[in-house]
Amino acid sequence: QVRLVESGGGLVQAGGSLRLSCAASGRTFNSYTMGWFRQARGKEREFVAAISWSSAETSYADFVKGRFTISRDNAVNTLDLQMNSLKPEDTAVYYCAATSYSGPYYATLTGFYDYWGQGTQVTVSS
């Protein structure tokens, strides 16, 4: 069992930065692939970024490449998402999630994630 709690969301102007964090409880955090997803109002939840258990592999949605960076610290069971050059279209609720599947294919698919946080709101004003 893994419990996930996101923090760090807020209101920021376009071009600004935010850093999201996800605190995980559970002894097996370092065995999970971790991901960030987001859901804008009226839209489906979509993949943002993922990182393997060892941090050796990362993957990003095309719309955040070069702007967002995912990282994790297994020593303290945390997952982060550094978001730079934010755009109004990045406005959404951001969720962290954990999956026991490995590999870039599974990491992008919501259906393969076992655990989800409650989400944190990110609002980017123009």
Backbone bond lengths (Angstrom), bond angles and torsions (degrees), N, CA, C in turn:
res aa  C-N    CA-C-N  psi(-1)  N-CA   C-N-CA  omega(-1)  CA-C   N-CA-C  phi
1 Q - - - 1.459 - - 1.520 109.47 -
2 V 1.316 115.91 134.72 1.460 121.93 178.84 1.526 108.34 -129.27
3 R 1.309 116.51 127.88 1.453 121.06 175.35 1.521 108.17 -106.99
4 L 1.331 116.17 132.96 1.463 121.69 -174.40 1.520 109.93 -121.57
5 V 1.327 116.45 133.44 1.459 121.50 179.83 1.525 108.76 -132.92
6 E 1.329 116.23 116.87 1.462 121.53 179.97 1.525 111.00 -88.52
7 S 1.323 114.79 154.93 1.460 121.88 174.27 1.517 108.83 -154.13
8 G 1.329 115.87 167.00 1.457 120.19 174.13 1.508 115.79 104.06
9 G 1.322 116.92 -5.22 1.450 118.99 178.42 1.516 111.77 -70.36
10 G 1.332 115.52 169.97 1.453 119.24 179.15 1.507 111.38 166.06
11 L 1.322 114.97 -165.33 1.459 122.83 -179.82 1.525 108.87 -104.95
12 V 1.319 116.12 130.56 1.457 121.03 -179.00 1.518 108.48 -143.36
13 Q 1.321 116.57 151.12 1.457 120.53 176.86 1.519 110.50 -79.25
14 A 1.304 115.17 155.05 1.459 120.61 176.84 1.528 109.82 -54.79
15 G 1.318 115.55 136.97 1.455 121.17 -177.23 1.516 113.69 92.55
16 G 1.314 116.25 -11.77 1.446 121.20 -178.71 1.521 112.82 -83.37
17 S 1.333 114.76 -174.34 1.467 121.58 -176.58 1.521 110.97 -131.14
18 L 1.298 115.07 152.73 1.458 123.49 171.79 1.515 108.02 -143.46
19 R 1.317 115.17 152.06 1.465 120.15 174.52 1.517 108.17 -122.94
20 L 1.312 115.60 117.80 1.459 121.03 176.77 1.520 109.52 -93.52
21 S 1.309 114.72 145.19 1.457 120.10 176.26 1.515 109.62 -128.02
22 C 1.304 114.97 152.32 1.455 121.94 177.54 1.527 107.28 -134.00
23 A 1.321 115.32 118.58 1.459 120.82 178.15 1.512 108.83 -96.76
24 A 1.309 116.26 128.86 1.460 121.70 -177.54 1.509 110.67 -113.50
25 S 1.307 115.27 139.10 1.460 120.65 173.17 1.522 107.94 -110.33
26 G 1.300 115.72 149.46 1.453 119.28 -177.89 1.513 110.04 124.21
27 R 1.276 116.08 143.19 1.459 120.57 -173.83 1.509 113.17 -76.27
28 T 1.342 117.89 -16.85 1.460 119.73 -172.53 1.518 113.09 -106.18
29 F 1.331 117.24 24.18 1.463 120.50 -179.12 1.519 111.07 -53.27
30 N 1.324 117.10 -40.14 1.453 119.44 -174.29 1.518 113.54 -74.79
31 S 1.322 117.90 1.07 1.458 119.77 176.12 1.527 112.59 -99.64
32 Y 1.335 117.11 -2.41 1.461 121.20 -176.13 1.520 112.19 -103.73
33 T 1.315 115.11 141.87 1.454 120.42 161.93 1.525 106.80 -73.97
34 M 1.327 116.09 136.17 1.466 121.08 -177.72 1.520 110.02 -114.95
35 G 1.315 114.70 146.24 1.455 119.01 -179.15 1.513 112.72 -139.88
36 W 1.319 114.66 159.92 1.459 123.12 170.28 1.524 107.92 -116.23
37 F 1.309 114.75 135.13 1.458 122.29 176.03 1.521 107.83 -128.98
38 R 1.320 116.45 165.81 1.453 119.02 175.87 1.515 109.60 -144.19
39 Q 1.324 113.76 155.91 1.451 119.86 179.07 1.514 109.33 -140.03
40 A 1.313 115.37 113.48 1.455 120.81 175.75 1.529 109.33 -84.24
41 R 1.306 115.58 158.23 1.455 119.86 -178.32 1.521 110.58 -58.69
42 G 1.313 115.97 127.59 1.452 121.31 177.70 1.516 115.00 80.14
43 K 1.325 116.39 5.19 1.464 119.98 -178.54 1.524 110.01 -122.44
44 E 1.317 115.14 164.78 1.443 120.52 177.87 1.528 110.86 -77.62
45 R 1.306 115.75 156.79 1.456 120.79 176.51 1.528 108.37 -67.60
46 E 1.339 115.70 136.95 1.459 119.69 -176.99 1.516 111.38 -131.11
47 F 1.319 114.26 153.02 1.457 122.56 179.63 1.527 110.34 -69.91
48 V 1.336 115.34 139.65 1.458 121.31 175.91 1.532 110.80 -115.55
49 A 1.335 116.91 -55.20 1.458 120.64 -177.00 1.526 109.49 -161.27
50 A 1.335 115.98 157.51 1.452 120.94 178.05 1.517 109.58 -146.99
51 I 1.327 115.06 157.80 1.458 120.95 -178.72 1.518 108.70 -143.89
52 S 1.324 116.18 137.62 1.457 120.84 -179.87 1.520 110.93 -72.30
53 W 1.333 115.69 169.64 1.458 119.50 -175.50 1.524 112.04 -60.12
54 S 1.335 116.92 -33.10 1.458 121.55 -176.54 1.521 113.15 -93.47
55 S 1.329 116.97 -2.46 1.473 123.67 -173.88 1.522 112.85 71.48
56 A 1.323 117.51 5.14 1.463 120.07 -178.48 1.526 112.22 -70.94
57 E 1.320 116.54 -28.22 1.469 120.68 -178.03 1.517 109.74 -123.09
58 T 1.315 115.04 133.53 1.460 121.21 172.73 1.520 108.40 -131.06
59 S 1.315 115.14 153.99 1.458 120.11 175.62 1.524 108.48 -142.51
60 Y 1.326 115.05 150.12 1.456 120.72 -175.79 1.531 110.30 -137.15
61 A 1.297 115.45 148.00 1.451 119.63 168.96 1.522 108.38 -68.05
62 D 1.314 116.30 148.18 1.471 120.00 -176.95 1.528 111.70 -57.01
63 F 1.318 117.32 -34.69 1.455 119.40 -173.63 1.532 113.53 -75.22
64 V 1.341 118.46 -5.51 1.459 120.03 176.94 1.526 112.70 -119.36
65 K 1.308 117.79 -3.87 1.460 120.32 -178.96 1.525 110.77 -58.53
66 G 1.319 114.84 132.27 1.450 120.22 -179.65 1.516 113.95 85.59
67 R 1.328 117.47 -10.48 1.465 120.91 -179.94 1.528 112.36 -115.17
68 F 1.318 117.35 -36.16 1.465 122.57 -177.32 1.527 109.78 -109.24
69 T 1.334 115.81 148.14 1.458 121.52 175.92 1.522 109.20 -134.61
70 I 1.322 115.24 126.54 1.456 120.54 177.88 1.525 109.11 -99.00
71 S 1.322 116.39 142.91 1.460 120.70 178.47 1.522 108.77 -151.78
72 R 1.324 115.67 162.81 1.453 120.06 178.71 1.510 109.76 -145.24
73 D 1.306 116.10 155.83 1.459 122.48 175.25 1.520 107.07 -130.31
74 N 1.305 116.96 101.35 1.458 120.69 -176.77 1.532 112.41 -68.88
75 A 1.317 117.12 -20.99 1.464 119.95 -179.80 1.526 112.02 -67.45
76 V 1.347 115.27 -29.81 1.466 119.34 -178.98 1.523 112.11 -122.48
77 N 1.319 116.51 14.02 1.476 122.12 174.99 1.519 113.31 54.58
78 T 1.315 115.87 51.24 1.466 119.38 178.43 1.520 111.36 -127.81
79 L 1.302 113.90 150.28 1.457 123.89 176.67 1.522 107.09 -127.15
80 D 1.317 117.07 134.21 1.456 120.71 -179.01 1.522 111.72 -124.26
81 L 1.320 114.10 157.31 1.458 120.85 172.31 1.518 107.73 -137.29
82 Q 1.321 116.59 108.40 1.450 121.83 176.17 1.519 108.12 -87.23
83 M 1.326 115.98 121.85 1.454 120.93 -176.02 1.521 109.19 -117.73
84 N 1.319 115.81 116.25 1.464 122.05 179.39 1.525 110.27 -115.60
85 S 1.306 115.51 164.78 1.468 121.52 178.18 1.524 111.13 48.61
86 L 1.305 115.56 49.60 1.464 120.55 -176.06 1.522 111.55 -66.65
87 K 1.318 114.60 146.53 1.451 122.79 -179.18 1.529 109.23 -120.65
88 P 1.300 117.76 156.50 1.478 119.36 177.51 1.523 112.77 -55.55
89 E 1.315 117.13 -32.62 1.470 120.00 179.61 1.524 113.29 -72.22
90 D 1.325 117.58 -6.18 1.464 120.72 173.51 1.527 111.64 -82.53
91 T 1.313 117.26 -5.48 1.458 121.11 178.80 1.523 110.41 -61.36
92 A 1.328 115.54 124.60 1.466 121.14 -177.02 1.523 108.93 -178.72
93 V 1.314 114.80 171.17 1.466 120.59 166.31 1.522 106.87 -88.47
94 Y 1.316 115.95 127.84 1.455 121.55 -178.40 1.529 109.89 -103.64
95 Y 1.334 114.79 133.12 1.454 122.02 -177.52 1.528 110.42 -120.54
96 C 1.313 116.92 139.92 1.454 119.19 167.05 1.522 108.13 -99.69
97 A 1.311 115.53 154.01 1.452 120.98 -174.88 1.518 109.92 -151.41
98 A 1.327 114.47 157.86 1.461 121.20 -178.58 1.519 109.61 -127.50
99 T 1.330 115.13 138.53 1.446 120.65 177.07 1.510 110.93 -133.02
100 S 1.319 115.78 144.50 1.455 120.47 176.71 1.522 111.50 -84.66
101 Y 1.338 116.82 -7.70 1.451 120.44 176.48 1.524 109.49 -79.99
102 S 1.299 115.79 151.72 1.460 120.44 177.16 1.520 109.55 -122.86
103 G 1.315 115.38 157.89 1.458 120.02 179.42 1.508 111.68 106.17
104 P 1.316 116.88 147.51 1.471 120.95 -174.81 1.511 114.08 -63.86
105 Y 1.318 118.77 -27.74 1.466 119.83 -179.70 1.520 110.67 -63.83
106 Y 1.305 116.84 -52.77 1.468 120.77 -176.69 1.525 111.14 -69.70
107 A 1.315 116.52 -30.41 1.457 120.06 -173.58 1.523 112.76 -64.25
108 T 1.321 117.31 -23.38 1.469 119.97 -176.74 1.527 113.29 -91.53
109 L 1.307 117.99 -4.82 1.458 121.60 -171.03 1.524 111.43 -107.23
110 T 1.316 117.41 122.33 1.467 121.42 -176.96 1.519 111.97 -59.59
111 G 1.321 117.27 -34.36 1.455 121.10 -175.03 1.513 114.81 -65.63
112 F 1.323 117.02 -16.14 1.466 120.00 -178.23 1.531 112.48 -97.21
113 Y 1.310 116.83 2.35 1.460 119.31 179.42 1.531 110.25 -91.70
114 D 1.328 114.41 136.71 1.460 120.69 -174.12 1.524 112.69 -92.08
115 Y 1.328 116.21 -33.71 1.462 120.55 -173.61 1.524 110.13 -131.75
116 W 1.320 115.08 143.59 1.470 122.24 -177.68 1.526 110.32 -134.07
117 G 1.318 114.86 146.48 1.451 119.95 170.43 1.520 110.56 -83.29
118 Q 1.331 115.90 -179.43 1.456 120.87 -177.34 1.525 112.40 -86.38
119 G 1.319 116.84 -12.25 1.454 120.99 176.62 1.515 113.34 95.95
120 T 1.328 115.65 154.16 1.454 122.48 175.58 1.528 108.21 -136.99
121 Q 1.326 116.17 135.70 1.460 120.89 -174.29 1.524 110.74 -82.19
122 V 1.310 115.26 131.74 1.465 122.60 172.33 1.522 107.61 -119.14
123 T 1.310 115.93 124.43 1.458 121.21 179.08 1.521 109.27 -124.43
124 V 1.320 116.46 123.48 1.459 121.98 -179.61 1.522 108.31 -112.44
125 S 1.315 116.13 118.17 1.459 120.68 -178.91 1.522 110.21 -91.93
126 S 1.317 115.45 149.05 1.465 120.42 -178.77 1.515 111.57 -90.06
